[in-house]
Amino acid sequence: MADKQYRVIQWMTGDVGQVGVRHFADNPVYDLVGVLVHSKEKAGKDAGEIAGIAPVGVIATDDVDAMVALEADCVFYTPIIMDVDTVCRLLRSGKNVVTTAGFFHPSPDFRDPAELIRTACVEGGTSFHGGGIHPGYAGDILPLTLARVMSRVDTIHVYEVVDVLKDAPLDHIDWMGFGKDKDTFLSEPTILGLGLPFFAQSMHMIADGLGVTIDEVTAAEVGVATAVEDIAHDEGAIPKGTVAAQRHEWTAWVGGKPLIIFHAIYLTATPDRLEPPWDWGETRYEIVIDGDPPTELTLKGVRQPDGTMAHPGYDWTAMGAINAIPDVCDASPGWLNHLDLGLIRPRGLVRP
């Protein structure tokens, strides 16, 4: 098994997909046989050039039919939004699909597409798996891993804290609503709020792992901090008085009590530049379990000797899924969530 190689197709080459191309090119466990791109500008280029490395001998194409017809063990599917029909087509073609887009756990919100995916797996004799960083790892695998050393679990808190100007693409400023009037922001749907069904998948996976059933998932009122001065960035500035930080909170109730609480905190400034002066610290994922004994786990980047610390969010997102590819390909057909796979065996990570 150590010498087994998996033929993979990289489906899209955004930030996460480029991590995939670089890893597949460097890890002898994988043979990158095809790359599907969306834009005409990328089509015809060597995948290595797109991913910022030396040529890898695989020319990117925007021909979906050609990729579906290509022989491969697995498709690493990384668009931001999943097209269920395309994924089912890939599964029916005999290719396993591992994805960072959309579906991670067959929760009630995704009952219908889950049935389509399961049917396609049966027809193709293939498997489907979703992973990533959050959801797909920090908000589900880590809490369950931490619960293993507990005697009693009362509540589980999952914190995602992101310093947007340091650790996220600048396009997050606009599409997350930073720089908007506070009242306008609070009166409109938010990107994170619309993402609740996806985060709720992690809550359902925790509940399934603990052997309990969620009654409902509720959302608390969104919290906002505004800029006390203009906050400059490379493409302009967040004006004084507008939204410069936001906090979302979702709770999964079990037996009439809160069991799992997710906190999503996105900031663009230090406390002295915010009103109120929120101080949530640096970018990280933090798991806090109240129970016996009270226990905490933090996941973040490593501070370098020069004091800098980069947030490896895209790398974590990609690798959380990629490292499951061998186990998914070797498993029986079907939708495989983290509980089905158990402790995966990352392959090819230790190399000369």
For each residue, the residues with C-beta under 8 A, 3 or more apart:
1: 4
2: 347
3:
4: 1 29 326
5: 28 29 30 31
6: 29 30 31 73 74 325 326 329
7: 30 31 33 71 72 73 74
8: 24 30 31 32 33 72 73 74 75 76 325
9: 32 33 34 35 36 67 70 72 74 75 76 95
10: 13 17 20 21 24 32 34 35 36 47 76 78
11: 17 36 67 75 76 77 78 79
12: 17 36 37 38 77 78 79
13: 10 17 18 21 35 37 42 47 50 51 60
14: 17 18 78 79 80
15: 18 19 169 314
16: 19 20 78 100 314 317 318
17: 10 11 12 13 14 20 21 76 78 318
18: 13 14 15 21 22 50 51 52
19: 15 16 22 23 314 315 317 318 319 322
20: 10 16 17 23 24 76 78 318 322
21: 10 13 17 18 24 25 32 35 47 48 50 51 53 56
22: 18 19 25 26 51 52 53
23: 19 20 26 27 30 318 319 322
24: 8 10 20 21 27 30 31 32 76
25: 21 22 32 47 48 51 53 56
26: 22 23 351
27: 23 24 30 348 349 351
28: 5 348 351
29: 4 5 6 326 347 348
30: 5 6 7 8 23 24 27 325 348
31: 5 6 7 8 24
32: 8 9 10 21 24 25 35 47 56 58
33: 7 8 9 58 70 71 72
34: 9 10 58 61 66 67 70 72
35: 9 10 13 21 32 47 50 58 59 60 61
36: 9 10 11 12 60 61 62 63 64 67
37: 12 13 42 43 50 60 61 62
38: 12 42 62 79
39: 42 43 62
40: 43 62
41:
42: 13 37 38 39 45 50 60 62
43: 37 39 40 60 61 62
44: 59 60 61
45: 42 49 50 59 60
46: 49 50 55 56 57 58 59 60
47: 10 13 21 25 32 35 50 51 56 58 59 60
48: 21 25 51 53 54 55 56 57 58
49: 45 46 52 55
50: 13 18 21 35 37 42 45 46 47 60
51: 13 18 21 22 25 47 48
52: 18 22 49
53: 21 22 25 48 56
54: 48
55: 46 48 49
56: 21 25 32 46 47 48 53
57: 46 48
58: 32 33 34 35 46 47 48
59: 35 44 45 46 47
60: 13 35 36 37 42 43 44 45 46 47 50
61: 34 35 36 37 43 44 66 67
62: 36 37 38 39 40 42 43
63: 36 66 67
64: 36 67 68 86
65: 68 69
66: 34 61 63 69 70
67: 9 11 34 36 61 63 64 70 75
68: 64 65 89 90 93
69: 65 66 93
70: 9 33 34 66 67
71: 7 33
72: 7 8 9 33 34 75 95
73: 6 7 8 95 96 329
74: 6 7 8 9 95 96 97 98 325 328 329
75: 8 9 11 67 72 90 95 96 97 98
76: 8 9 10 11 17 20 24 98 99 321 322 325
77: 11 12 82 87 90 97 98 99 100 101
78: 10 11 12 14 16 17 20 99 100 101 318
79: 11 12 14 38 82 83 101
80: 14 101
81: 101 102
82: 77 79 87 99 101 102 103
83: 79 86 87
84: 87 88 113 116 117
85: 88 89
86: 64 83 89 90
87: 77 82 83 84 90 91 97 99 117 120 128
88: 84 85 91 92 116 117 119 120
89: 68 85 86 92 93 120
90: 68 75 77 86 87 93 95 97
91: 87 88 95 96 97 117 120 121 123 124 126 128
92: 88 89 120 123 124 126
93: 68 69 89 90 124
94: 124 125 126
95: 9 72 73 74 75 90 91 124 126
96: 73 74 75 91 126 127 128 129 325 328 329
97: 74 75 77 87 90 91 126 127 128 129
98: 74 75 76 77 128 129 130 131 321 322 324 325 328
99: 76 77 78 82 87 102 103 128 129 130 131 321
100: 16 77 78 130 131 132 136 317 318 320 321
101: 77 78 79 80 81 82 130
102: 81 82 99 130 198
103: 82 99 106 110 113 114 117 130 201
104: 130 131 132 135 136 140 198 201 202 205 337 338
105: 130 135 140 201 202 204 205 208 337 338
106: 103 110 111 114 335 337
107: 110 197 200 201 203 204 205
108: 111 204
109: 197 200 201
110: 103 106 107 113 114 197 201
111: 106 108 114 115
112: 115 116
113: 84 103 110 116 117
114: 103 106 110 111 117 118 335
115: 111 112 118 119
116: 84 88 112 113 119 120
117: 84 87 88 91 103 113 114 120 121 128 335
118: 114 115 121 122 334 335
119: 88 115 116 122 123
120: 87 88 89 91 92 116 117 123 124 126 128
121: 91 117 118 124 125 126 127 128 333 334 335
122: 118 119 125 333 334
123: 91 92 119 120
124: 91 92 93 94 95 120 121 333
125: 94 121 122 333
126: 91 92 94 95 96 97 120 121 333
127: 96 97 121 328 329 331 332 333 334 335 336
128: 87 91 96 97 98 99 117 120 121 328 334 335 336
129: 96 97 98 99 321 324 328 335 336 337 341
130: 98 99 100 101 102 103 104 105 136 321 337
131: 98 99 100 104 136 137 320 321 324 338
132: 100 104 135 136 137 316 317 320 321
133: 136 137 138 285 313 316 317 320
134: 137 138 139 158 160 199 202 285
135: 104 105 132 139 140 198 199 201 202
136: 100 104 130 131 132 133 139 140 141 202 317 320 321
137: 131 132 133 134 140 141 142 316 320
138: 133 134 141 142 158 160 285 287 299
139: 134 135 136 142 143 158 160 199 202 203 206 262 285
140: 104 105 135 136 137 143 144 201 202 205 206 338
141: 136 137 138 144 145 338
142: 137 138 139 145 146 158 285 287 297 299
143: 139 140 146 147 156 158 206 260 287 289
144: 140 141 147 148 205 206 209 210
145: 141 142 148
146: 142 143 149 150 287 289 295 297
147: 143 144 150 153 156 209 210 289
148: 144 145
149: 146 295
150: 146 147 153 289 291 292 293 295
151: 291 292 293
152: 291 292
153: 147 150 156 210 259 289 290 291
154: 289 290 291
155: 258 259 260 261 289 290 291
156: 143 147 153 206 259 260 261 287 288 289 290
157: 261 262 263 286 287 288 289 290
158: 134 138 139 142 143 202 260 261 262 263 285 286 287
159: 263 265 284 285 286 287 288
160: 134 138 139 262 263 264 265 285
161: 265 267 280 281 282 283 284 285 286
162: 167 168 265 266 267 283 311
163: 166 167 168 267 268 282 283 311
164: 167 168 172 173 176 178 266 267 268
165: 168 170 231 233 268 269
166: 163 283 311
167: 162 163 164 283 310 311 313
168: 162 163 164 165 172 266 313
169: 15 172
170: 165 173 233 234 235
171: 174 175
172: 164 168 169 175 176 178 266
173: 164 170 176 178 179 233 235 238 268
174: 171 177 178 179
175: 171 172 191
176: 164 172 173 190 191 192 246 266
177: 174 180 185 188 190 191 243 246
178: 164 172 173 174 238 242 243 244 246 268
179: 173 174 238 239 242 243 244
180: 177 184 185 242 243
181: 184 185 242 243
182: 185 186 224 226 241 242 243
183: 186 187
184: 180 181 187 188
185: 177 180 181 182 188 190 224 243 246
186: 182 183 222 224
187: 183 184
188: 177 184 185
189: 193 194
190: 176 177 185 193 194 222 246 248
191: 175 176 177 194 195
192: 176 195 196 246 248 264 266
193: 189 190 196 219 222 248
194: 189 190 191
195: 191 192 198 199
196: 192 193 199 200 217 219 250
197: 107 109 110 200 201
198: 102 104 135 195 201
199: 134 135 139 195 196 202 203 250 262 264
200: 107 109 196 197 203 204 217 250 252
201: 103 104 105 107 109 110 135 140 197 198 204 205
202: 104 105 134 135 136 139 140 158 199 205 206 262
203: 107 139 199 200 206 207 214 217 250 252 260 262
204: 105 107 108 200 201 207 208 214 252
205: 104 105 107 140 144 201 202 208 209 337 338 339
206: 139 140 143 144 156 202 203 209 210 252 260
207: 203 204 210 212 213 214 252 254 259 260
208: 105 204 205 211 339
209: 144 147 205 206 339
210: 144 147 153 206 207
211: 208
212: 207 254 255 259
213: 207 254
214: 203 204 207 217 252 253 254 259 260
215: 253 254 255 256
216: 252 253
217: 196 200 203 214 250 251 252 253
218: 250 251 253
219: 193 196 248 249 250 251
220: 248 249 250 251
221:
222: 186 190 193 246 247 248
223: 246 247 248 249
224: 182 185 186 243 245 246 247
225: 243 244 245 246 267 274 275 276 277 278
226: 182 241 242 243 244 274 275
227: 230 231 238 239 240 241 242 243 244 268 269 273 274 275
228: 240 272 273 274 275
229: 240 273
230: 227 237 238 239 240
231: 165 227 237 238 244 268 269 273
232: 236 237
233: 165 170 173 236 237 238 268
234: 170
235: 170 173
236: 232 233
237: 230 231 232 233
238: 173 178 179 227 230 231 233 242 243 244 268 269
239: 179 227 230 242
240: 227 228 229 230
241: 182 226 227
242: 178 179 180 181 182 226 227 238 239
243: 177 178 179 180 181 182 185 224 225 226 227 238 246
244: 178 179 225 226 227 231 238 267 268 269 273 274
245: 224 225 265 266 267 268 269 274 278
246: 176 177 178 185 190 192 222 223 224 225 243 265 266
247: 222 223 224 263 264 265 266 278
248: 190 192 193 219 220 222 223 262 263 264 265
249: 219 220 223 261 262 263 264
250: 196 199 200 203 217 218 219 220 261 262
251: 217 218 219 220 258 260 261 262
252: 200 203 204 206 207 214 216 217 258 259 260 261
253: 214 215 216 217 218 256 257 258 259
254: 207 212 213 214 215 257 259 260
255: 212 215
256: 215 253
257: 253 254
258: 155 251 252 253 261
259: 153 155 156 207 212 214 252 253 254
260: 143 155 156 158 203 206 207 214 251 252 254
261: 155 156 157 158 249 250 251 252 258
262: 139 157 158 160 199 202 203 248 249 250 251
263: 157 158 159 160 247 248 249
264: 160 192 199 247 248 249
265: 159 160 161 162 245 246 247 248 278 280
266: 162 164 168 172 176 192 245 246 247
267: 161 162 163 164 225 244 245 274 278 280
268: 163 164 165 173 178 227 231 233 238 244 245
269: 165 227 231 238 244 245 273 274
270: 273 274
271: 274 277 278 279
272: 228 277
273: 227 228 229 231 244 269 270
274: 225 226 227 228 244 245 267 269 270 271 277 278
275: 225 226 227 228
276: 225
277: 225 271 272 274
278: 225 245 247 265 267 271 274
279: 271
280: 161 265 267
281: 161 284
282: 161 163 300 309
283: 161 162 163 166 167 300 301 311
284: 159 161 281 298 299 300
285: 133 134 138 139 142 158 159 160 161 298 299 300
286: 157 158 159 161 296 297 298 299
287: 138 142 143 146 156 157 158 159 296 297 298 299
288: 156 157 159 294 295 296
289: 143 146 147 150 153 154 155 156 157 294 295 296
290: 153 154 155 156 157 294
291: 150 151 152 153 154 155 294 295
292: 150 151 152
293: 150 151
294: 288 289 290 291
295: 146 149 150 288 289 291
296: 286 287 288 289
297: 142 146 286 287
298: 284 285 286 287
299: 138 142 284 285 286 287
300: 282 283 284 285 309 311
301: 283 309 310 311 312
302: 309
303: 307 308 309
304: 307 308 309
305:
306:
307: 303 304
308: 303 304
309: 282 300 301 302 303 304
310: 167 301
311: 162 163 166 167 283 300 301
312: 301 315 316
313: 133 167 168 316 317
314: 15 16 19 317 318
315: 19 312 318 319
316: 132 133 137 312 313 319 320
317: 16 19 100 132 133 136 313 314 320 321
318: 16 17 19 20 23 78 100 314 315 321 322
319: 19 23 315 316 322 323
320: 100 131 132 133 136 137 316 317 323 324
321: 76 98 99 100 129 130 131 132 136 317 318 324 325
322: 19 20 23 76 98 318 319 325
323: 319 320 344 346 347 349
324: 98 129 131 320 321 327 328 341 344
325: 6 8 30 74 76 96 98 321 322 328 329
326: 4 6 29 329 330 345 347
327: 324 330 331 341 344 345
328: 74 96 98 127 128 129 324 325 331 336 341
329: 6 73 74 96 127 325 326
330: 326 327
331: 127 327 328 334 336 340 341
332: 127
333: 121 122 124 125 126 127
334: 118 121 122 127 128 331 340
335: 106 114 117 118 121 127 128 129 340
336: 127 128 129 328 331 340 341
337: 104 105 106 129 130 205 340 341
338: 104 105 131 140 141 205 341
339: 205 208 209 342
340: 331 334 335 336 337
341: 129 324 327 328 331 336 337 338 344
342: 339
343:
344: 323 324 327 341
345: 326 327
346: 323 349
347: 2 29 323 326
348: 27 28 29 30 351
349: 27 323 346
350:
351: 26 27 28 348
352:
